[in-house]
């Protein structure tokens, strides 16, 4: 028996020796003992790899130098049988097996190390999952793990730090400098505020392209990435205890979905938790979070986790489009026994921030912000990668820039202040295209500048306020109404934007906008008296016109048709853009379809959820944009790629919450009034600026009486005539007139709130669609709202 065992051992060692000596034409040594050799065989390429493991080994070719859009080959020997899976990855931490398997095993051996020899085509027929391997430079990935794969789901056995990237030249041409660039590196020095950017943030992390500081002191940082099924998060915080992140509707722990991670006695842990109240969280029965990586040193803890966006666990939140209240916390003591306790209380180490997690703009390196090759913007419903970049043939001197910024504005020592300032943009005799913009924040003021909005002024009523620093919604109201089309919206967390390469927004020439209004929301919680600010927006524009003009349509409910009763948990208003009205925008054009690439939903403080609904051929389609947790202070655009056609119609659906209010909330321009609008960026540009509808409450005695009597009120003839006269003299403020004289006197009950909501939904509608201040469809024509087959949300579980 011993002789047989010795012979078998000798044979296997001899086999490994023979195999190892059969060198291919080219080879390179990677880090951690990983080696790769290769040579060409006609239209195929042969690889042999070796790694110090008895588990799996893997190689890959990537467009991004990371696992994003990577073509992978996972190999190993399990129970004496070799395997090699042709696979792919859309993002970090998730690997899928190709339907078409294009890899052939030529040889294999295992004895302290794992050796695999395989062959695959340089350019396979599977163009959706396989990347072409070039005779020249390739982005080469390598990794290995300690366990073999047991089934065709290669999410198990994470490689930890056994991975890397190299620019591999398959012709054997060496680069002039060392091209080894590991994708991540565990810090070997203590992390501090001074060097955190170097060890954690870097410039752009290809694995986690979305990133933000979660606190104003910039001590807690989040990176993330997502694909159609999964979301991965990387959190770092200044503690050697536990760190946590969660998703909540209320910015508190009540009803929150939580993830807690850390390292106890050098052993990493992660907990999938939830909380029904502001107290110690409960551990979920179903653990849906996987820990990918973690490290801890003298000052900070980092954890990288992944989970499915839809887990079908009642204790988890679905991670979809729209705004999420991301809550964070950390504590000084690690979790013992996998159960949080009183000793783990976070004290004041907690916070919340509104973020759009799956509809975001990638950060741009400030050193290369103008010439960055591309930004990726995702519509999560279909995971379309949308490239928005400058034309590569535009040289620096061929495009111009202008700033819309105040000059050393002294921020008042008030908790909150809204600055409005009117600007004249550069006059260009010929039409130019705006192709992108950057947000410029005065150094040191990032915690004070909460959001910026730039409005186009298409009906400016006088220039007397030009260049003046004014408080919004007060003395500047008369001309603000002429500057109501939102052009740029930015909030904390949003990054710079580039327009689609096919389109630019026209300025200059005879018909381009001449003026814009900048609205800046300042926060000064410490009431400091000497903060000076010049933050604003830098626009880039070019005379090299793109293929299409971009346009902006405002789909909305007119402010004259909005009132919301007090103490309503949810009060819904639907704004209608009829197919007759929308189709007017295609007149005198040579197309019947346009592409929506960005939507900004807009309401004020009582707005809680918004949805832009889309209808065609008596059927409701998927919403163009929606936000189930709207936040007035986080008005970030949603990027999309949706075709809208002549004959389509739309409903802008807005839900409001007025719990705690004692008076009716009316439509208007101030933050305490309400709006229900969406700003739809599209190309080619339609000849349509506004498409909305109005509820003619005060225009006929019938509609007026129906509302008043329906609410259980009564009016004498003289009082009715006085209200009608006021409404005629102040048509824009018709709802304020009605609220002051009637609606605020109502004793509101649930029954009356339901009646008011039904009245607003079922009353006759009047279309209001305009282009360049001209009415396109007669206002006195009633909208006929047809019955549609409603859109059915897909049940992901």
C-alpha distance (Angstrom), angle and dihedral (degrees) to the residues before:
residue distance angle dihedral
X1 . . .
X2 3.80 . .
X3 3.80 91.1 .
X4 3.81 90.8 50.8
X5 3.81 91.6 49.5
X6 3.82 90.7 48.9
X7 3.79 91.0 49.7
X8 3.81 91.6 49.6
X9 3.78 92.0 48.0
X10 3.81 91.6 47.8
X11 3.79 90.3 47.8
X12 3.77 93.1 51.5
X13 3.82 91.5 46.8
X14 3.79 89.6 48.2
X15 3.81 90.3 49.3
X16 3.81 91.2 50.5
X17 3.80 90.5 47.4
X18 3.79 92.7 49.8
X19 3.79 91.7 46.7
X20 3.77 92.3 47.6
X21 3.77 91.8 50.8
X22 3.82 92.0 52.4
X23 3.78 91.0 88.2
X24 3.77 121.1 -173.1
X25 3.79 123.0 -133.9
X26 3.81 95.9 -93.2
X27 3.81 133.2 28.5
X28 3.80 140.7 167.1
X29 3.80 134.9 -170.3
X30 3.78 116.5 -131.2
X31 3.79 126.3 -168.7
X32 3.83 126.1 -70.6
X33 3.81 93.8 29.8
X34 3.81 96.1 -61.3
X35 3.82 114.4 143.5
X36 3.78 131.6 -177.9
X37 3.80 131.6 -168.3
X38 3.79 129.7 -176.5
X39 3.78 147.1 171.0
X40 3.79 137.2 177.2
X41 3.80 123.4 -102.6
X42 3.79 105.9 -172.5
X43 3.82 106.7 -72.9
X44 3.82 90.7 -9.7
X45 3.78 134.0 75.9
X46 3.81 125.8 -142.6
X47 3.81 121.0 -147.8
X48 3.76 131.6 -170.7
X49 3.78 118.6 -171.4
X50 3.77 133.9 -177.1
X51 3.80 129.4 -170.6
X52 3.84 135.1 172.3
X53 3.82 96.0 -108.6
X54 3.77 141.4 91.4
X55 3.79 88.8 -145.6
X56 3.79 131.7 68.9
X57 3.80 129.1 -39.6
X58 3.78 126.3 -160.7
X59 3.77 142.7 -171.2
X60 3.78 130.4 -174.1
X61 3.78 148.2 175.6
X62 3.76 118.9 -135.5
X63 3.79 139.1 -172.7
X64 3.81 90.2 -148.9
X65 3.82 104.8 38.2
X66 3.83 86.6 -111.5
X67 3.79 139.3 70.2
X68 3.79 89.3 -80.8
X69 3.82 106.2 112.7
X70 3.81 90.5 -9.5
X71 3.83 128.0 161.9
X72 3.83 106.9 -141.1
X73 3.80 140.2 -172.2
X74 3.84 115.6 -158.2
X75 3.81 115.1 -164.1
X76 3.79 142.6 171.9
X77 3.78 147.2 122.2
X78 3.81 117.9 -92.7
X79 3.81 119.9 -173.6
X80 3.79 89.4 -16.5
X81 3.81 94.0 -52.5
X82 3.81 120.3 110.4
X83 3.81 121.0 -134.9
X84 3.80 134.0 -174.0
X85 3.78 121.2 -176.0
X86 3.76 124.1 -162.8
X87 3.82 102.3 -139.6
X88 3.78 144.1 161.1
X89 3.79 139.6 -153.7
X90 3.79 131.0 -149.4
X91 3.81 94.3 -171.9
X92 3.77 144.4 -0.7
X93 3.79 115.6 -62.5
X94 3.80 98.4 16.5
X95 3.81 126.1 91.5
X96 3.79 127.0 177.9
X97 3.81 130.3 -166.4
X98 3.83 115.6 -117.6
X99 3.78 117.7 -117.1
X100 3.82 87.8 -138.0
X101 3.80 112.4 56.2
X102 3.81 109.6 -153.2
X103 3.83 100.0 168.1
X104 3.82 124.6 100.6
X105 3.82 122.3 -164.4
X106 3.82 112.3 -133.2
X107 3.79 101.2 172.3
X108 3.80 142.9 -12.7
X109 3.78 141.5 -177.4
X110 3.81 138.5 172.5
X111 3.79 127.8 -160.8
X112 3.78 113.6 136.3
X113 3.78 87.0 -37.6
X114 3.78 131.6 47.4
X115 3.80 119.0 -120.9
X116 3.82 124.1 -170.6
X117 3.80 131.6 177.5
X118 3.81 116.9 -167.2
X119 3.80 142.2 162.9
X120 3.83 131.8 -146.9
X121 3.81 136.0 162.2
X122 3.80 118.2 -88.5
X123 3.80 87.2 -132.1
X124 3.78 113.7 20.5
X125 3.79 127.0 -164.4
X126 3.82 89.0 -115.3
X127 3.80 95.4 88.4
X128 3.82 94.1 163.7
X129 3.82 97.6 59.6
X130 3.82 105.6 16.8
X131 3.79 122.7 71.3
X132 3.77 119.8 -146.7
X133 3.82 114.3 -105.0
X134 3.79 107.8 -137.8
X135 3.78 130.4 -146.0
X136 3.78 90.0 -120.6
X137 3.80 133.8 24.1
X138 3.81 119.1 10.4
X139 3.81 132.7 171.7
X140 3.81 98.4 -118.0
X141 3.81 123.7 -163.9
X142 3.78 126.9 -167.8
X143 3.81 134.5 -178.6
X144 3.79 143.3 151.4
X145 3.80 138.1 -164.4
X146 3.76 137.5 -155.5
X147 3.80 98.2 -117.6
X148 3.77 133.0 53.7
X149 3.76 121.3 -117.4
X150 3.76 113.2 -100.4
X151 3.80 100.5 -172.0
X152 3.75 139.8 11.7
X153 3.78 95.3 -85.4
X154 3.76 105.3 92.2
X155 3.80 97.8 -171.1
X156 3.79 91.3 101.7
X157 3.79 128.6 88.3
X158 3.80 101.2 32.4
X159 3.80 114.4 -144.1
X160 3.84 94.2 -132.8
X161 3.82 107.0 -169.7
X162 3.82 94.7 -15.3
X163 3.79 93.7 102.3
X164 3.77 141.8 83.5
X165 3.77 150.3 161.9
X166 3.79 132.1 -121.4
X167 3.76 135.3 174.9
X168 3.80 96.9 -120.5
X169 3.79 120.6 -162.6
X170 3.80 107.2 -157.8
X171 3.82 90.6 -160.3
X172 3.79 88.7 62.9
X173 3.82 95.6 -112.3
X174 3.80 108.2 149.4
X175 3.82 120.2 -141.2
X176 3.77 118.2 -117.2
X177 3.81 91.4 -114.6
X178 3.76 135.1 32.2
X179 3.79 105.0 -77.0
X180 3.77 97.3 -170.6
X181 3.79 107.0 127.5
X182 3.80 115.6 169.6
X183 3.78 110.5 -150.4
X184 3.80 92.4 -128.7
X185 3.74 135.1 6.5
X186 3.78 127.4 -157.7
X187 3.81 107.4 -126.5
X188 3.77 115.2 -112.7
X189 3.81 94.6 -168.8
X190 3.76 128.7 66.2
X191 3.77 112.8 -86.5
X192 3.78 116.7 -124.2
X193 3.80 136.2 166.3
X194 3.80 87.7 -97.1
X195 3.80 96.8 58.3
X196 3.80 103.9 23.9
X197 3.81 90.5 103.0
X198 3.78 90.4 56.8
X199 3.80 98.0 48.9
X200 3.79 101.3 34.3
X201 3.77 115.9 13.2
X202 3.77 104.8 36.7
X203 3.80 114.8 164.0
X204 3.82 106.6 -63.6
X205 3.80 118.8 -14.1
X206 3.80 104.8 -146.5
X207 3.81 90.4 -157.0
X208 3.81 92.6 52.1
X209 3.82 108.3 22.9
X210 3.81 95.5 168.7
X211 3.79 117.2 74.1
X212 3.79 142.6 157.5
X213 3.77 143.0 165.3
X214 3.79 107.4 -110.9
X215 3.81 96.7 -157.9
X216 3.79 133.1 48.7
X217 3.82 91.6 -121.6
X218 3.83 88.9 58.4
X219 3.81 96.4 -128.0
X220 3.83 101.0 119.1
X221 3.78 116.3 59.1
X222 3.79 133.0 -172.8
X223 3.79 130.3 -163.5
X224 3.77 123.9 -179.4
X225 3.77 146.8 170.6
X226 3.79 134.9 -174.6
X227 3.76 146.1 -173.0
X228 3.79 133.2 -171.1
X229 3.82 93.8 -69.9
X230 3.81 109.0 20.9
X231 3.77 144.3 42.3
X232 3.80 124.1 -156.6
X233 3.81 123.4 -160.6
X234 3.77 132.2 -167.4
X235 3.81 116.4 -165.4
X236 3.79 128.8 -176.4
X237 3.81 125.2 -174.8
X238 3.83 136.7 170.1
X239 3.81 99.3 -102.5
X240 3.78 141.1 88.0
X241 3.80 90.1 -144.6
X242 3.78 129.1 68.3
X243 3.80 127.1 -37.0
X244 3.78 126.1 -159.8
X245 3.78 142.8 -172.0
X246 3.78 130.2 -175.8
X247 3.78 148.6 170.1
X248 3.78 121.3 -119.8
X249 3.79 139.2 166.3
X250 3.79 93.1 -144.8
X251 3.83 104.9 39.5
X252 3.81 87.4 -112.4
X253 3.80 136.5 89.7
X254 3.79 92.3 -101.7
X255 3.79 106.1 110.4
X256 3.82 92.2 -3.1
X257 3.81 130.0 151.3
X258 3.82 107.0 -138.6
X259 3.81 140.4 -167.0
X260 3.83 119.1 -163.7
X261 3.82 124.0 -173.2
X262 3.78 141.4 165.9
X263 3.80 145.0 127.0
X264 3.81 122.4 -89.2
X265 3.80 117.1 -171.4
X266 3.81 87.5 -12.0
X267 3.82 90.8 -57.5
X268 3.84 114.9 119.7
X269 3.80 120.1 -133.2
X270 3.79 137.8 -178.8
X271 3.82 130.1 -168.7
X272 3.80 128.6 -161.7
X273 3.82 103.8 -148.2
X274 3.79 144.5 163.6
X275 3.77 137.0 -162.1
X276 3.79 130.3 -148.3
X277 3.79 93.2 -170.3
X278 3.80 141.5 12.1
X279 3.77 93.3 -75.2
X280 3.79 142.9 83.4
X281 3.82 108.2 -30.1
X282 3.78 123.0 -119.5
X283 3.80 122.1 -126.5
X284 3.82 112.4 -116.5
X285 3.78 117.1 -115.1
X286 3.81 87.3 -137.8
X287 3.81 111.2 55.6
X288 3.80 107.9 -153.0
X289 3.82 101.1 164.1
X290 3.78 123.3 94.0
X291 3.79 122.7 -160.2
X292 3.81 110.8 -135.1
X293 3.77 101.7 174.9
X294 3.80 141.9 -12.8
X295 3.76 140.4 175.0
X296 3.76 137.3 178.8
X297 3.77 132.9 -167.7
X298 3.77 136.9 165.3
X299 3.79 96.6 -58.5
X300 3.80 113.4 13.6
X301 3.80 143.6 40.6
X302 3.81 124.5 -150.7
X303 3.79 128.4 -169.7
X304 3.79 130.8 -179.4
X305 3.80 115.2 -160.5
X306 3.78 137.7 170.2
X307 3.81 135.2 -161.6
X308 3.77 138.7 163.5
X309 3.78 114.8 -87.7
X310 3.81 88.7 -131.6
X311 3.82 112.3 36.2
X312 3.83 98.8 165.2
X313 3.81 86.6 -132.5
X314 3.81 113.3 133.5
X315 3.81 88.8 -142.8
X316 3.83 92.8 57.9
X317 3.80 130.1 75.7
X318 3.78 119.8 -129.6
X319 3.83 109.2 -117.3
X320 3.80 105.2 -139.6
X321 3.78 139.7 134.7
X322 3.77 123.1 -45.4
X323 3.77 134.2 46.0
X324 3.80 123.1 -33.5
X325 3.79 128.0 -168.9
X326 3.80 100.4 -128.3
X327 3.80 109.9 -160.2
X328 3.79 124.4 -165.9
X329 3.78 138.1 -174.6
X330 3.78 142.2 160.6
X331 3.79 137.9 -164.8
X332 3.76 137.8 -157.0
X333 3.82 96.5 -124.1
X334 3.77 125.7 63.2
X335 3.81 121.4 -122.9
X336 3.82 110.5 -93.9
X337 3.78 121.7 -154.7
X338 3.82 92.3 7.2
X339 3.81 90.3 -81.7
X340 3.84 123.3 104.4
X341 3.80 114.7 -128.4
X342 3.80 142.4 179.2
X343 3.80 91.4 -82.6
X344 3.81 88.6 63.5
X345 3.82 95.7 61.3
X346 3.79 111.6 142.9
X347 3.82 96.1 -143.1
X348 3.82 106.3 -164.5
X349 3.79 94.0 -21.3
X350 3.79 95.2 107.9
X351 3.79 141.9 89.0
X352 3.77 147.3 153.9
X353 3.79 136.1 -126.3
X354 3.79 132.9 -177.3
X355 3.81 112.9 -122.9
X356 3.78 140.1 167.4
X357 3.79 99.7 -135.1
X358 3.80 101.3 -178.3
X359 3.78 101.3 29.8
X360 3.76 104.0 51.1
X361 3.77 143.0 130.9
X362 3.80 119.9 -116.8
X363 3.78 115.5 -116.4
X364 3.81 116.1 -107.4
X365 3.78 121.9 -137.1
X366 3.80 105.2 -111.4
X367 3.80 90.9 -138.4
X368 3.81 89.9 58.6
X369 3.76 102.6 23.8
X370 3.81 96.9 129.6
X371 3.78 99.9 41.0
X372 3.78 99.0 37.1
X373 3.81 106.0 140.8
X374 3.74 95.3 -129.8
X375 3.75 149.4 -22.8
X376 3.76 122.2 -141.5
X377 3.76 119.7 -136.1
X378 3.78 120.9 -177.3
X379 3.76 135.6 -153.4
X380 3.75 97.1 -157.4
X381 3.80 96.7 -157.1
X382 3.80 91.2 71.6
X383 3.82 100.3 10.5
X384 3.76 93.2 -128.7
X385 3.78 111.8 173.9
X386 3.76 104.4 -135.9
X387 3.80 116.6 -162.2
X388 3.79 115.3 -149.8
X389 3.77 111.2 177.8
X390 3.76 144.7 141.2
X391 3.77 115.9 -94.5
X392 3.78 104.0 -92.3
X393 3.82 90.9 -138.2
X394 3.83 93.1 60.0
X395 3.78 108.8 101.3
X396 3.78 121.2 -149.5
X397 3.81 95.1 -102.3
X398 3.80 91.5 51.1
X399 3.79 96.8 72.3
X400 3.77 130.0 51.7
X401 3.75 137.0 -152.1
X402 3.78 139.9 -149.1
X403 3.79 131.8 -172.2
X404 3.79 128.7 -133.6
X405 3.80 99.6 -161.6
X406 3.80 138.1 129.8
X407 3.79 117.0 -118.4
X408 3.81 114.6 -117.5
X409 3.78 93.7 -36.5
X410 3.79 110.4 -170.6
X411 3.80 107.1 -128.9
X412 3.83 108.3 -134.7
X413 3.79 116.2 -116.8
X414 3.79 89.5 -110.8
X415 3.77 127.7 119.0
X416 3.83 91.5 -119.0
X417 3.80 131.9 11.5
X418 3.82 133.3 172.5
X419 3.80 115.2 -149.4
X420 3.82 119.6 -162.5
X421 3.79 121.9 -170.2
X422 3.80 130.3 174.4
X423 3.84 118.0 -139.2
X424 3.78 135.0 -173.5
X425 3.80 111.4 -136.9
X426 3.83 122.4 -141.7
X427 3.79 115.2 -71.0
X428 3.78 112.0 -125.3
X429 3.83 119.0 -178.4
X430 3.79 90.8 -147.9
X431 3.80 129.7 46.6
X432 3.83 115.8 -89.7
X433 3.80 130.5 -175.7
X434 3.81 125.9 -122.0
X435 3.80 103.8 -139.8
X436 3.79 103.4 176.9
X437 3.75 148.1 -24.7
X438 3.79 140.4 -137.6
X439 3.78 129.0 -151.3
X440 3.80 112.1 -125.1
X441 3.81 114.0 -159.7
X442 3.80 120.9 -171.7
X443 3.84 108.3 -113.7
X444 3.79 110.5 -95.8
X445 3.82 94.4 16.8
X446 3.79 100.9 87.4
X447 3.82 91.8 107.4
X448 3.83 90.8 51.6
X449 3.82 100.9 48.0
X450 3.78 105.3 76.1
X451 3.80 103.1 170.0
X452 3.80 142.8 -16.3
X453 3.80 129.8 -152.6
X454 3.81 126.2 -174.6
X455 3.81 115.7 -159.3
X456 3.79 125.7 -164.6
X457 3.81 114.0 -126.7
X458 3.80 109.0 -139.9
X459 3.79 98.3 156.5
X460 3.79 104.6 32.0
X461 3.79 111.2 -178.1
X462 3.79 102.0 -151.5
X463 3.79 133.6 -32.6
X464 3.79 100.0 -119.0
X465 3.80 93.0 111.7
X466 3.82 95.2 48.9
X467 3.80 111.2 137.2
X468 3.81 95.5 1.8
X469 3.80 123.8 131.6
X470 3.83 104.2 -125.2
X471 3.75 135.8 172.2
X472 3.79 109.1 -112.9
X473 3.79 122.1 -114.7
X474 3.82 93.2 18.5
X475 3.81 126.2 67.9
X476 3.81 93.6 -0.5
X477 3.81 95.6 57.7
X478 3.84 97.2 104.4
X479 3.79 94.4 64.1
X480 3.81 98.0 29.1
X481 3.79 89.3 77.7
X482 3.82 88.9 65.5
X483 3.81 91.1 53.7
X484 3.78 99.9 55.1
X485 3.81 104.7 122.6
X486 3.81 109.8 99.5
X487 3.81 112.1 -134.5
X488 3.81 103.5 167.1
X489 3.77 128.3 18.8
X490 3.80 121.2 -175.7
X491 3.78 131.4 172.8
X492 3.77 133.9 172.9
X493 3.80 106.7 -68.1
X494 3.79 97.5 29.8
X495 3.78 120.2 112.4
X496 3.77 138.7 -152.5
X497 3.80 117.9 -59.6
X498 3.79 135.3 -141.6
X499 3.79 122.2 -165.3
X500 3.81 120.1 -123.2
X501 3.78 111.4 -78.8
X502 3.81 89.6 -117.7
X503 3.82 96.5 58.4
X504 3.79 147.6 40.4
X505 3.78 133.0 -176.2
X506 3.82 110.8 -109.7
X507 3.79 120.6 -121.7
X508 3.78 130.2 163.7
X509 3.77 126.8 31.5
X510 3.77 122.5 82.2
X511 3.80 100.0 -49.8
X512 3.82 104.1 31.7
X513 3.82 120.9 114.1
X514 3.80 114.1 -87.0
X515 3.81 101.5 -169.6
X516 3.80 138.2 36.5
X517 3.79 133.5 -170.2
X518 3.82 120.8 -137.5
X519 3.79 116.8 -153.0
X520 3.81 115.0 -169.0
X521 3.80 124.1 -173.2
X522 3.80 110.5 -151.9
X523 3.80 126.6 -165.9
X524 3.81 119.1 -159.9
X525 3.83 104.5 168.5
X526 3.81 92.5 162.9
X527 3.84 90.2 52.7
X528 3.79 91.8 -131.2
X529 3.83 111.7 -178.7
X530 3.80 102.5 -152.8
X531 3.81 108.8 53.1
X532 3.80 112.9 130.8
X533 3.78 119.7 -167.4
X534 3.80 138.1 -167.7
X535 3.80 98.6 169.0
X536 3.77 120.0 144.9
X537 3.78 146.5 110.6
X538 3.80 130.4 -50.4
X539 3.80 113.3 -154.6
X540 3.80 125.1 -157.3
X541 3.79 118.6 -153.3
X542 3.78 137.4 169.0
X543 3.79 141.3 -160.7
X544 3.82 88.5 -140.3
X545 3.77 95.6 93.1
X546 3.78 118.9 -144.5
X547 3.78 123.8 -131.5
X548 3.80 95.0 -91.1
X549 3.77 139.6 29.0
X550 3.79 111.5 -123.9
X551 3.77 117.4 -134.4
X552 3.80 138.0 -164.1
X553 3.80 123.4 -140.8
X554 3.79 120.8 -169.7
X555 3.82 110.1 -145.7
X556 3.78 108.0 -171.4
X557 3.75 153.9 131.6
X558 3.79 107.9 -102.6
X559 3.80 112.5 -112.6
X560 3.81 88.7 -122.5
X561 3.80 87.8 68.0
X562 3.80 100.8 50.6
X563 3.78 128.0 97.3
X564 3.81 126.8 146.0
X565 3.81 121.5 -166.4
X566 3.80 118.8 -127.7
X567 3.82 122.6 -97.3
X568 3.81 93.7 23.3
X569 3.80 113.7 151.8
X570 3.79 90.1 -162.2
X571 3.79 124.7 1.6
X572 3.80 116.6 175.8
X573 3.79 129.0 -149.7
X574 3.81 122.4 -176.5
X575 3.80 120.6 -156.8
X576 3.81 113.9 -159.6
X577 3.80 128.0 -147.5
X578 3.80 102.2 -173.0
X579 3.81 123.9 -145.7
X580 3.82 89.0 -118.8
X581 3.78 91.1 55.0
X582 3.81 96.1 42.0
X583 3.81 93.0 47.4
X584 3.81 89.9 59.6
X585 3.81 87.1 73.4
X586 3.82 91.1 67.4
X587 3.79 94.3 56.8
X588 3.82 113.4 120.1
X589 3.82 92.1 10.8
X590 3.80 129.4 112.7
X591 3.81 96.0 -134.6
X592 3.80 137.5 67.6
X593 3.80 99.4 -163.7
X594 3.81 134.7 54.9
X595 3.82 134.2 -175.9
X596 3.81 123.3 -119.4
X597 3.80 109.4 -147.7
X598 3.80 102.4 167.2
X599 3.81 137.8 19.6
X600 3.79 128.6 -171.1
X601 3.81 115.1 -163.8
X602 3.80 113.3 -152.1
X603 3.77 134.3 -164.4
X604 3.79 135.5 129.2
X605 3.79 137.4 -114.1
X606 3.82 98.9 -51.5
X607 3.82 93.6 48.4
X608 3.80 112.0 111.0
X609 3.80 107.3 165.1
X610 3.80 135.0 9.6
X611 3.78 136.0 -173.9
X612 3.81 133.5 -177.3
X613 3.81 103.6 -147.1
X614 3.81 122.0 -158.8
X615 3.83 127.3 -150.8
X616 3.79 133.1 -171.7
X617 3.82 132.6 166.5
X618 3.82 94.0 -4.6
X619 3.79 90.6 -53.7
X620 3.79 131.2 106.1
X621 3.81 114.6 -128.1
X622 3.80 129.1 -159.4
X623 3.83 111.9 -62.0
X624 3.79 112.9 -93.7
X625 3.80 90.4 -141.6
X626 3.77 136.3 -6.9
X627 3.78 139.6 173.8
X628 3.80 116.9 -167.4
X629 3.81 92.3 -174.6
X630 3.80 104.4 38.6
X631 3.81 116.2 -171.1
X632 3.81 118.4 -164.7
X633 3.79 89.6 -152.4
X634 3.82 93.5 54.2
X635 3.79 106.4 53.4
X636 3.78 99.7 161.6
X637 3.78 121.5 161.2
X638 3.79 120.9 -110.4
X639 3.80 113.5 -133.3
X640 3.76 118.3 -142.4
X641 3.79 145.4 151.3
X642 3.81 108.6 -134.9
X643 3.79 128.9 150.3
X644 3.81 116.7 -137.1
X645 3.80 120.9 -170.1
X646 3.75 142.0 -158.8
X647 3.80 107.5 -84.3
X648 3.83 94.8 32.6
X649 3.78 120.5 125.9
X650 3.80 133.6 -159.7
X651 3.79 143.1 -154.2
X652 3.78 120.5 -154.5
X653 3.80 101.6 -152.3
X654 3.81 118.5 -161.3
X655 3.81 128.7 -178.0
X656 3.80 121.4 -163.1
X657 3.80 135.6 -163.6
X658 3.83 116.6 -154.4
X659 3.81 99.2 166.0
X660 3.81 108.1 152.9
X661 3.80 96.2 21.6
X662 3.80 118.8 120.9
X663 3.83 99.6 -165.5
X664 3.78 134.7 52.1
X665 3.81 115.4 -89.4
X666 3.80 110.9 -133.3
X667 3.76 133.9 -163.7
X668 3.79 114.9 -92.9
X669 3.78 148.8 118.1
X670 3.81 99.6 -87.4
X671 3.78 123.4 89.9
X672 3.82 90.6 -114.1
X673 3.81 89.2 55.0
X674 3.78 120.1 67.8
X675 3.79 139.4 -119.6
X676 3.80 134.8 -172.6
X677 3.79 108.6 -157.2
X678 3.77 144.8 136.8
X679 3.79 125.3 -161.9
X680 3.79 108.3 -147.8
X681 3.82 118.0 -160.1
X682 3.79 112.7 -160.1
X683 3.81 146.3 153.5
X684 2.95 139.3 -104.0
X685 3.80 90.1 34.9
X686 3.79 118.2 -113.3
X687 3.79 121.7 -140.5
X688 3.77 89.2 -115.5
X689 3.80 129.8 98.2
X690 3.81 105.4 169.5
X691 3.79 129.8 25.8
X692 3.77 112.6 173.9
X693 3.76 143.2 126.9
X694 3.77 135.9 -126.2
X695 3.77 132.7 -148.8
X696 3.83 103.4 -138.7
X697 3.81 94.5 -143.1
X698 3.79 95.9 155.4
X699 3.80 100.7 30.1
X700 3.78 98.7 83.4
X701 3.76 131.7 32.5
X702 3.81 88.9 -132.1
X703 3.80 95.5 59.7
X704 3.79 92.8 41.8
X705 3.81 94.4 50.2
X706 3.82 92.0 44.9
X707 3.80 90.8 57.5
X708 3.80 96.7 43.2
X709 3.80 96.1 44.9
X710 3.80 91.4 42.0
X711 3.79 88.7 59.9
X712 3.78 90.8 52.0
X713 3.79 94.7 -108.2
X714 3.76 130.1 126.8
X715 3.79 133.1 -156.5
X716 3.76 132.9 -160.7
X717 3.79 120.0 -127.5
X718 3.80 94.1 -106.9
X719 3.81 93.5 49.5
X720 3.80 90.7 47.2
X721 3.79 91.5 51.9
X722 3.80 90.7 48.9
X723 3.81 91.5 52.4
X724 3.81 91.1 47.8
X725 3.81 90.8 50.9
X726 3.81 92.1 49.5
X727 3.80 90.2 48.8
X728 3.81 91.0 52.1
X729 3.79 92.7 50.4
X730 3.83 94.0 44.4
X731 3.82 105.3 32.9
X732 3.81 95.0 158.6
X733 3.81 90.4 54.5
X734 3.80 96.2 42.9
X735 3.79 93.2 127.4
X736 3.82 91.7 49.9
X737 3.81 88.3 54.0
X738 3.79 91.4 49.1
X739 3.81 92.7 44.8
X740 3.81 94.3 50.1
X741 3.79 95.3 46.6
X742 3.80 102.1 33.6
X743 3.79 121.4 -2.2
X744 3.81 98.3 55.1
X745 3.81 89.2 54.3
X746 3.80 92.4 58.4
X747 3.81 118.0 106.0
X748 3.78 94.7 -132.5
X749 3.80 118.3 -142.3
X750 3.81 131.0 171.3
X751 3.80 88.5 -100.8
X752 3.81 92.7 53.7
X753 3.81 92.0 45.8
X754 3.81 89.4 53.2
X755 3.80 90.4 49.2
X756 3.82 91.5 50.5
X757 3.82 91.6 49.3
X758 3.81 91.1 49.0
X759 3.80 90.6 46.7
X760 3.81 91.1 53.3
X761 3.80 91.0 47.0
X762 3.81 98.6 46.1
X763 3.81 103.7 33.7
X764 3.78 118.8 110.3
X765 3.79 112.8 -85.0
X766 3.77 128.7 -143.0
X767 3.82 118.3 -153.1
X768 3.75 120.1 -127.6
X769 3.80 113.5 -172.0
X770 3.79 122.6 157.4
X771 3.78 141.9 173.9
X772 3.79 120.2 -162.1
X773 3.81 91.7 -14.9
X774 3.81 93.2 -51.2
X775 3.81 121.5 120.8
X776 3.80 109.9 -122.9
X777 3.79 100.1 -172.9
X778 3.79 127.2 33.5
X779 3.80 109.4 -95.3
X780 3.80 93.8 -144.5
X781 3.82 92.2 61.7
X782 3.79 112.7 102.7
X783 3.80 119.6 -128.0
X784 3.77 114.4 -123.1
X785 3.80 106.4 -146.7
X786 3.82 106.7 -154.1
X787 3.78 125.0 -150.2
X788 3.79 113.3 -101.7
X789 3.75 134.8 -164.8
X790 3.83 100.0 -111.8
X791 3.77 122.3 -120.8
X792 3.78 111.5 -104.5
X793 3.76 115.7 -142.5
X794 3.78 111.4 -131.5
X795 3.79 112.7 -107.4
X796 3.80 100.9 -126.4
X797 3.79 91.9 -168.2
